[in-house]
């Protein structure tokens, strides 16, 4: 087997492996974001107490 054939086979094998193992990234749907905000709001109220929540966003919350 010539060196060129070996390189071709190796390239084909590596390329196939990369294609099969590639990640598929999809954006979160609006429903997921809304559900996450609701959960974060509930956690903020439980932690800070009713009426003591200053700000809630998708990643965190703060108390007054």
C-alpha positions in Angstrom: 0.0 0.0 0.0 1.5 3.3 -1.0 2.0 6.3 1.3 -0.7 8.3 -0.5 -3.3 5.5 -0.1 -2.5 5.3 3.6 -2.9 9.0 4.0 -6.2 8.9 2.1 -7.5 6.1 4.2 -6.5 7.8 7.4 -8.1 11.0 6.3 -11.3 9.2 5.4 -11.3 7.4 8.8 -10.7 10.6 10.8 -13.2 12.6 8.8 -15.9 10.0 9.3 -15.2 9.9 13.0 -15.5 13.6 13.3 -18.8 13.7 11.4 -20.3 11.0 13.5 -19.2 12.5 16.8 -20.1 16.1 16.0 -22.3 17.9 18.6 -25.6 19.3 17.6 -26.4 22.6 19.4 -29.9 23.9 19.3 -31.1 27.1 20.9 -33.4 26.9 23.9 -37.1 27.3 23.0 -39.1 30.2 24.4 -41.0 27.8 26.6 -37.8 26.5 28.2 -36.6 30.1 28.9 -40.0 31.0 30.4 -40.0 27.9 32.6 -36.5 28.7 33.8 -37.4 32.2 34.7 -40.5 31.0 36.6 -38.3 28.6 38.5 -35.7 31.3 39.2 -38.5 33.6 40.5 -39.8 31.0 42.8 -36.3 30.3 44.2 -35.8 34.1 44.7 -39.1 34.4 46.7 -38.2 31.3 48.7 -34.7 32.6 49.5 -35.4 36.3 49.9 -38.9 36.2 51.3 -42.1 37.7 49.8 -41.7 41.3 48.8 -37.9 41.2 49.3 -36.8 40.3 45.8 -34.9 43.1 44.1 -34.1 41.6 40.7 -34.5 38.3 38.8 -32.8 37.3 35.5 -32.2 34.1 33.7 -28.9 33.4 35.6 -29.4 34.8 39.1 -31.5 36.9 41.5 -30.8 39.5 44.2 -32.6 40.4 47.4 -33.4 43.9 48.7 
